[in-house]
Amino acid sequence: MRKVWVLLVLLLVPALAQRAVSFRVSLPNPPGVGLGLEGNLEQSFAFRLYADLLAGPDGYLGGELLFKPDLGRFDRDLRGIRPYFGGGLGARLVPGEVGIQLALGLEVLLDARTGVFLEGDYFAPFSGRQMNRLVLGANLR
């Protein structure tokens, strides 16, 4: 089983690393900084993997499937505005909690290779305390 996970990581990370790298700052509960990898799956779908270092000896890992349409397809004046929502699995490292991760956000492309985003995250562990936070970040393609 361990070999399967290593093989999966080795296959996914290079493919996603060629797409976009995210720099993330999360506030307020708990504050933290992080890095992520994001790749497009289809025209309006994206996959994101990320790791955040939270305040204290804590960390958070997550993977999400996002529906992320470009509003420029519907109106040329809205080109580069990408609202998104989605979810996946997340894990807090110190309490050892695994659960459902939900995300709702807005990305604005500054140019073809750079975008900034504002996101609300909700983490509902299978056992333990919920976590809500606001994430500010930038995607570099």
Rosetta silent file (secondary structure, phi, psi, omega in degrees, C-alpha in Angstrom):
SEQUENCE: MRKVWVLLVLLLVPALAQRAVSFRVSLPNPPGVGLGLEGNLEQSFAFRLYADLLAGPDGYLGGELLFKPDLGRFDRDLRGIRPYFGGGLGARLVPGEVGIQLALGLEVLLDARTGVFLEGDYFAPFSGRQMNRLVLGANLR
SCORE:     score description
SCORE:     0.000 S_00000001
   1 L     0.000  -38.466 -179.411    0.000    0.000    0.000 S_00000001
   2 H   -63.717  -37.084  178.700    2.846    2.340    0.819 S_00000001
   3 H   -65.749  -33.492  178.458    4.339    1.835   -2.652 S_00000001
   4 H   -64.799  -42.981  178.985    1.022    2.801   -4.232 S_00000001
   5 H   -64.682  -42.740  179.386    1.000    6.137   -2.356 S_00000001
   6 H   -63.062  -43.191  178.642    4.597    6.881   -3.321 S_00000001
   7 H   -63.852  -41.754  178.631    3.855    6.063   -6.962 S_00000001
   8 H   -62.439  -43.910  178.585    0.718    8.232   -6.919 S_00000001
   9 H   -64.187  -43.037 -179.700    2.630   11.191   -5.475 S_00000001
  10 H   -64.952  -29.638  178.317    5.447   10.783   -8.000 S_00000001
  11 H   -81.676  -37.962 -175.080    2.944   10.795  -10.860 S_00000001
  12 H   -80.393  -41.545 -172.818    0.751   13.659   -9.668 S_00000001
  13 H   -61.808  -47.489  178.923    3.271   16.184   -8.339 S_00000001
  14 H   -63.573  -36.666  179.769    5.236   16.793  -11.580 S_00000001
  15 H   -65.821  -40.646 -179.201    2.024   17.096  -13.594 S_00000001
  16 H   -78.422  -31.178 -177.566    0.555   19.606  -11.174 S_00000001
  17 H   -66.314  -23.203  179.143    3.787   21.498  -10.573 S_00000001
  18 L   -79.300   -7.151 -176.161    3.828   22.539  -14.225 S_00000001
  19 L   -94.371  -70.560 -176.976    0.482   24.307  -13.822 S_00000001
  20 E  -152.909  143.787  173.929    0.429   26.751  -10.894 S_00000001
  21 E  -112.254  131.822 -178.261    2.136   27.297   -7.560 S_00000001
  22 E  -109.086  137.899  170.187    0.066   28.951   -4.823 S_00000001
  23 E  -110.767  127.849 -169.206    1.307   31.038   -1.925 S_00000001
  24 E  -127.843  142.745  171.998   -1.288   31.152    0.862 S_00000001
  25 E  -129.128  124.083 -178.423   -1.892   33.102    4.082 S_00000001
  26 E  -112.629  141.293 -179.423   -4.757   31.915    6.295 S_00000001
  27 E  -138.141  163.455  -23.900   -6.518   33.904    8.992 S_00000001
  28 L   -96.867   -8.442 -165.005   -7.808   33.907   11.807 S_00000001
  29 L  -124.138   90.842  -16.536   -8.528   30.427   13.111 S_00000001
  30 L   -87.083  158.583  179.100   -5.612   29.493   13.343 S_00000001
  31 L   -68.831  151.013  179.752   -3.272   31.793   11.389 S_00000001
  32 E  -171.014  172.573  175.996   -0.808   30.183    9.026 S_00000001
  33 E  -129.999  155.268 -178.095    1.152   30.260    5.779 S_00000001
  34 E  -162.671  174.870  177.747    1.354   27.637    3.076 S_00000001
  35 E  -128.428  149.689  178.732    2.185   26.454   -0.415 S_00000001
  36 E  -145.111  163.653  174.209    0.012   24.690   -2.949 S_00000001
  37 E  -123.795  134.532 -178.464    0.008   23.132   -6.390 S_00000001
  38 E  -133.687  138.362  178.424   -2.935   23.574   -8.736 S_00000001
  39 E  -139.067  147.271  177.692   -3.647   22.051  -12.116 S_00000001
  40 E   -81.937  133.349  176.325   -6.496   22.240  -14.611 S_00000001
  41 L   -96.143  -45.623  177.013   -8.323   18.993  -15.255 S_00000001
  42 L  -137.439 -168.129 -175.675  -10.873   20.268  -17.774 S_00000001
  43 L   -61.896  -38.749 -176.855  -11.995   23.673  -18.975 S_00000001
  44 L  -120.445   11.690 -179.429  -13.744   24.605  -15.695 S_00000001
  45 E  -118.949  142.182  179.050  -12.329   22.059  -13.233 S_00000001
  46 E  -137.337  155.167  176.325   -9.109   22.249  -11.240 S_00000001
  47 E  -119.541  134.423 -177.855   -7.348   20.055   -8.692 S_00000001
  48 E  -129.676  132.615  169.988   -5.421   21.591   -5.795 S_00000001
  49 E  -117.452  136.874  179.670   -2.987   20.067   -3.288 S_00000001
  50 E  -152.300  160.071  176.792   -1.643   22.245   -0.483 S_00000001
  51 E  -135.864  129.888  179.411    0.135   22.245    2.849 S_00000001
  52 E  -119.412  137.962  170.444   -0.192   24.976    5.472 S_00000001
  53 E   -94.492  118.465 -177.604    1.931   25.586    8.555 S_00000001
  54 E   -97.849  168.009 -179.647   -0.418   26.773   11.280 S_00000001
  55 L   -59.463  139.322 -176.775    0.356   28.638   14.507 S_00000001
  56 L    81.332 -167.524 -179.175    2.086   26.438   17.042 S_00000001
  57 L   -85.719   58.862 -174.743    3.329   22.971   16.188 S_00000001
  58 E  -129.879  155.995  177.424    0.425   22.314   13.833 S_00000001
  59 E  -148.330  165.517 -178.786   -0.020   21.767   10.133 S_00000001
  60 E  -141.298  131.893  176.500   -2.776   21.180    7.617 S_00000001
  61 E  -119.130  141.170  179.853   -2.784   19.148    4.392 S_00000001
  62 E  -150.426  155.506  174.224   -5.582   19.259    1.854 S_00000001
  63 E  -140.357  131.491 -173.765   -6.640   18.161   -1.586 S_00000001
  64 E  -135.394  148.301  167.489   -9.625   19.614   -3.426 S_00000001
  65 E  -106.470  123.003 -172.811  -11.517   19.274   -6.674 S_00000001
  66 E  -117.301  137.630  167.886  -12.756   22.743   -7.697 S_00000001
  67 E   -92.422  115.480 -167.300  -15.368   23.942  -10.171 S_00000001
  68 L  -138.015   75.062 -178.845  -13.698   27.119  -11.441 S_00000001
  69 L   -77.927  149.981  173.543  -15.333   28.708  -14.522 S_00000001
  70 L   -91.687  119.176 -177.663  -13.940   31.820  -16.196 S_00000001
  71 H   -66.101  -14.313  176.972  -16.735   34.393  -16.374 S_00000001
  72 H   -64.580  -18.774  175.637  -15.123   35.782  -19.535 S_00000001
  73 H   -69.312  -25.455 -177.400  -16.772   32.943  -21.454 S_00000001
  74 L   -97.798  -33.227 -179.888  -20.150   34.525  -20.716 S_00000001
  75 L  -148.746  122.886 -175.212  -19.251   38.236  -20.896 S_00000001
  76 H   -61.220  -26.536  179.361  -15.973   39.611  -22.279 S_00000001
  77 H   -69.618  -19.202 -178.161  -15.908   42.379  -19.643 S_00000001
  78 H   -99.648   14.625 -179.083  -15.615   39.734  -16.912 S_00000001
  79 L   -59.750  132.830  178.553  -12.567   37.992  -18.414 S_00000001
  80 L    91.968   -1.408  175.843  -10.125   36.839  -15.731 S_00000001
  81 E  -101.106  121.420 -173.841  -12.678   36.639  -12.900 S_00000001
  82 E  -129.109   92.703  172.090  -13.028   33.063  -11.697 S_00000001
  83 E   -72.420  150.669 -179.912  -15.410   32.256   -8.829 S_00000001
  84 E  -149.743  156.380  172.032  -14.982   28.718   -7.531 S_00000001
  85 E  -150.114  156.878 -179.837  -16.294   26.164   -5.093 S_00000001
  86 E   172.938 -167.443 -178.932  -15.404   22.613   -4.320 S_00000001
  87 E  -169.062  177.978 -179.068  -14.215   20.214   -1.714 S_00000001
  88 E   178.548 -146.438  179.420  -12.098   17.238   -0.865 S_00000001
  89 E  -112.592  145.941  176.979  -10.221   15.744    2.051 S_00000001
  90 E  -137.733  162.286  179.999   -8.117   17.539    4.623 S_00000001
  91 E  -147.810  128.694  169.481   -6.033   16.577    7.641 S_00000001
  92 E   -91.095  132.700 -170.471   -4.755   18.489   10.666 S_00000001
  93 L   -78.594  -44.750 -173.743   -1.451   16.977   11.684 S_00000001
  94 L   -70.772  -50.508  176.589   -1.143   17.616   15.434 S_00000001
  95 L   -73.057  -14.082 -179.645   -4.587   16.465   16.604 S_00000001
  96 L    72.420   38.424 -177.687   -4.456   13.766   13.919 S_00000001
  97 E  -101.593  137.719  175.457   -7.879   14.635   12.495 S_00000001
  98 E  -120.975  141.132 -179.094   -9.024   13.743    8.979 S_00000001
  99 E  -168.488 -167.130 -177.937  -12.208   15.110    7.471 S_00000001
 100 E   -87.555  135.565  179.498  -14.118   16.865    4.732 S_00000001
 101 E  -114.460  128.710  175.584  -12.751   20.139    3.322 S_00000001
 102 E  -120.929  143.857 -178.383  -15.052   22.677    1.601 S_00000001
 103 E  -137.964  142.112  175.203  -13.910   25.821   -0.231 S_00000001
 104 E  -140.042  124.886 -175.539  -15.651   28.855   -1.715 S_00000001
 105 E  -158.805 -177.718  179.839  -13.613   31.620   -3.298 S_00000001
 106 E  -139.767  126.391  175.393  -12.868   34.131   -6.016 S_00000001
 107 E  -112.326  135.267  177.122   -9.709   34.345   -8.138 S_00000001
 108 E  -119.015  122.146  179.373   -8.888   37.445  -10.201 S_00000001
 109 E   -81.920  124.344  177.043   -6.245   37.091  -12.897 S_00000001
 110 E   -81.167  -35.726  171.036   -3.886   40.072  -13.027 S_00000001
 111 E  -151.926 -170.951 -174.928   -2.349   38.794  -16.258 S_00000001
 112 L   -65.485  -20.271 -174.107   -2.178   35.460  -18.068 S_00000001
 113 L  -116.336   -3.456 -174.829    0.313   34.011  -15.544 S_00000001
 114 E  -134.830  134.287  176.127   -0.600   35.641  -12.203 S_00000001
 115 E  -142.526  151.743  174.736   -3.775   35.620  -10.135 S_00000001
 116 E  -115.610  148.941 -178.061   -4.799   36.580   -6.610 S_00000001
 117 E  -139.307  155.284  174.676   -7.534   34.814   -4.667 S_00000001
 118 E  -128.915  127.006 -171.387   -9.705   35.160   -1.594 S_00000001
 119 E  -139.209  142.557  170.622  -11.170   31.948   -0.224 S_00000001
 120 E  -106.126  127.554 -179.093  -13.281   30.765    2.663 S_00000001
 121 E  -113.460  145.848  175.547  -12.425   27.277    3.945 S_00000001
 122 E  -133.825  126.410  179.056  -14.426   24.972    6.157 S_00000001
 123 E  -118.039  120.143  178.455  -12.938   21.802    7.653 S_00000001
 124 E  -116.346   98.816 -179.167  -15.285   19.272    9.260 S_00000001
 125 E   -70.794  156.597  177.467  -13.290   16.421   10.804 S_00000001
 126 L   -67.277  -25.563  172.437  -14.831   12.995   11.229 S_00000001
 127 L  -147.395  133.144  178.741  -14.124   13.417   14.946 S_00000001
 128 L   120.623 -163.114 -172.726  -13.145   16.623   16.697 S_00000001
 129 L   -94.419  141.863  177.901  -13.601   20.363   16.319 S_00000001
 130 L   -71.315  160.159  178.686  -14.542   22.227   13.125 S_00000001
 131 E  -138.416  124.910  174.125  -12.242   24.840   11.614 S_00000001
 132 E  -114.160  143.808  177.080  -13.236   27.918    9.591 S_00000001
 133 E  -159.738  161.323  176.802  -10.716   30.271    8.018 S_00000001
 134 E  -109.423  131.816 -177.226  -10.153   32.909    5.383 S_00000001
 135 E  -119.295  127.572  173.225   -7.309   32.352    2.921 S_00000001
 136 E  -109.811  140.191 -178.886   -5.595   35.086    0.893 S_00000001
 137 E  -166.251 -179.126  178.703   -3.145   34.047   -1.767 S_00000001
 138 E  -137.198  139.232  174.339   -1.533   34.273   -5.174 S_00000001
 139 E  -107.533  129.626  177.038   -1.241   31.750   -7.991 S_00000001
 140 E  -115.306  119.632 -177.917    1.813   31.860  -10.236 S_00000001
 141 L   -99.132    0.000    0.000    1.520   29.896  -13.480 S_00000001
